């Protein structure tokens, strides 16, 4: 008689060893999920992206890229890139960026980024639809330990961007980006709100005027 394996609980933090975590993220059945590991716990997030989540992710990426292009700031963006510190932590932000002189440190290739050899990005962003409390809570602690300089959470329901500067393994709320000097976080929130009524080309035109 074949014994069925218990179904994994997704979208919640569960106790797991590093070996158990790797077994899940390497399982083809979970190929379309996002994996996080922190303090002896893992979270496997199912990827069911609703239109507002997808739109906000696109708006933020365009806004960051456009701002840097207009301001002459070098930028390398990575969408849904996984960062792994072996046996310690793993994260897969919706988007992440290496900025200015650090773009030379941005990883390349087809493998998960190893933080054993590669420095973390300057900016990590999570788009929070149903995961807002976790993104502001445990994931923020994860990104503090990951060593990014700045962490943004996009609150899809309330069309706002909540930004944190990370210094000495702690984070502080900020209203202006420190890794992208001159970028007011309120402009991003306003663009998200406007995107509910306007098309993308109108949003880009408005951003260009503001930047």
C-alpha positions in Angstrom: 0.0 0.0 0.0 1.4 3.4 -1.0 1.6 5.8 1.9 0.7 9.4 0.9 2.9 12.2 2.1 1.1 14.9 4.1 0.4 18.0 2.1 2.7 20.9 2.8 1.0 23.9 4.3 1.9 26.9 2.1 1.8 30.6 2.8 2.6 30.2 6.5 5.9 30.0 8.3 6.6 26.4 9.5 9.6 24.9 11.3 12.0 23.2 9.0 15.6 22.3 8.6 17.7 23.7 5.8 17.6 20.2 4.2 13.8 20.1 4.3 13.6 23.5 2.8 15.8 22.6 -0.1 13.9 19.4 -0.7 10.7 21.5 -1.2 12.1 24.3 -3.3 13.8 21.7 -5.6 10.6 19.7 -5.9 9.1 20.2 -9.4 5.6 20.2 -7.8 6.6 23.5 -6.1 8.3 25.1 -9.2 5.8 27.9 -9.3 6.2 29.0 -5.7 8.4 31.4 -3.9 10.6 30.2 -1.1 11.8 32.0 2.1 13.9 30.6 4.9 14.7 32.4 8.1 15.6 31.4 11.7 14.9 27.7 11.3 11.5 28.3 9.5 10.4 28.3 5.9 7.6 29.8 4.0 6.5 28.6 0.6 4.3 31.2 -1.1 1.9 30.2 -3.8 2.2 32.5 -6.8 -1.3 33.5 -7.8 -0.8 37.1 -8.9 -4.0 39.2 -9.1 -4.2 42.1 -11.6 -3.6 44.9 -9.0 -0.5 43.0 -7.7 0.9 42.6 -11.2 0.1 46.2 -12.1 1.7 47.6 -9.0 4.8 45.5 -9.5 5.1 46.9 -13.1 4.5 50.5 -12.0 7.2 50.4 -9.3 9.7 48.8 -11.6 9.0 51.4 -14.3 9.2 54.2 -11.8 12.5 53.1 -10.4 14.0 52.6 -13.8 12.7 55.9 -15.2 13.9 57.8 -12.1 17.4 56.4 -12.5 17.5 57.0 -16.2 16.5 60.6 -15.8 18.9 61.2 -13.0 21.9 59.4 -14.5 22.0 56.7 -11.8 23.3 53.4 -12.9 20.9 50.5 -12.2 20.6 46.8 -12.5 17.1 45.4 -11.8 16.3 41.7 -11.1 12.7 40.5 -11.0 11.8 37.5 -8.7 15.5 36.7 -8.1 16.3 34.3 -5.3 19.1 35.1 -2.8 20.5 32.3 -0.7 22.9 32.3 2.3 23.6 28.6 2.6 21.9 27.0 5.6 21.0 30.4 7.0 18.4 32.3 4.9 16.8 32.6 1.6 14.5 35.3 0.0 12.9 35.9 -3.3 11.8 39.6 -3.5 9.4 40.6 -6.2 12.1 42.9 -7.4 15.6 43.9 -6.3 18.2 46.4 -7.5 21.9 47.0 -7.5 22.6 50.8 -7.7 25.4 53.1 -8.8 28.9 51.7 -8.4 27.5 48.4 -7.0 26.0 47.4 -10.3 29.3 45.7 -11.1 28.5 43.3 -8.2 25.1 42.3 -9.7 24.9 38.5 -10.3 24.6 36.8 -13.6 23.8 33.3 -14.7 21.0 30.8 -14.4 21.5 29.7 -10.7 20.1 31.0 -7.5 22.3 33.9 -6.2 24.7 32.7 -3.6 25.2 35.3 -0.9 28.3 33.3 0.2 30.0 34.8 -2.8 27.8 37.7 -4.0 26.9 40.8 -2.0 23.2 41.5 -1.4 21.3 44.1 -3.5 20.9 47.7 -2.4 17.1 47.6 -2.6 14.6 44.8 -2.2 10.9 45.2 -2.8 7.9 43.0 -1.9 4.5 43.6 -3.4 2.0 42.8 -0.6 -1.5 41.8 -1.5 -2.6 39.3 1.1 0.8 39.2 2.8 1.1 42.7 4.2 1.6 41.9 7.9 4.2 39.3 7.1 6.1 41.6 4.7 6.2 44.3 7.3 7.0 41.9 10.1 9.0 38.7 9.7 10.2 39.4 6.2 11.5 42.8 7.2 13.6 41.0 9.8 14.8 38.6 7.1 15.8 41.5 4.8 17.6 43.2 7.8 19.7 40.1 8.2 20.1 39.7 4.5 22.0 43.0 4.5 20.1 45.1 1.9 20.4 48.9 2.3 16.7 49.6 1.7 13.5 47.6 1.8 10.1 48.6 0.4 6.7 47.1 0.9 4.0 48.0 -1.6 0.6 47.8 0.0 -1.7 46.9 -2.9 -5.0 47.4 -1.1 -4.1 50.9 0.1 -2.0 51.8 -2.9 1.0 53.0 -0.9 4.7 52.2 -0.6 6.2 51.8 2.8 10.0 52.2 2.8 12.7 51.3 5.3 16.3 52.1 5.5 18.4 49.2 7.0 21.4 50.1 9.1 23.3 47.8 11.6 20.7 45.0 11.2 17.8 47.4 12.1 15.3 49.3 10.0 13.8 52.8 10.1 10.9 54.1 8.2 11.9 56.7 5.6 10.0 59.1 3.3 12.8 59.6 0.9 15.0 56.9 -0.6 18.6 56.9 0.5 19.9 54.6 -2.2 18.1 56.6 -4.9 18.8 60.2 -3.7 15.9 62.6 -4.4 13.2 60.0 -4.8 10.3 60.8 -2.6 8.3 57.7 -1.6 5.1 59.6 -1.7 5.4 60.0 -5.5 5.4 56.2 -5.8 2.3 55.9 -3.7 0.6 58.6 -5.8 1.5 56.8 -9.0 0.0 53.6 -7.6 -3.2 55.3 -6.7 -3.5 57.0 -10.1 -2.9 53.7 -11.9 -6.3 52.5 -10.8 -7.9 55.1 -13.1 -5.2 55.8 -15.7 -3.3 53.7 -18.2 0.5 53.0 -18.0 1.5 55.6 -20.6 -0.3 58.3 -18.7 1.4 57.2 -15.4 4.9 57.3 -17.2 4.2 60.8 -18.5 3.2 61.9 -15.0 6.3 60.4 -13.5 8.5 62.1 -16.0 7.0 65.4 -15.1 7.6 64.8 -11.4 11.1 63.4 -11.8 
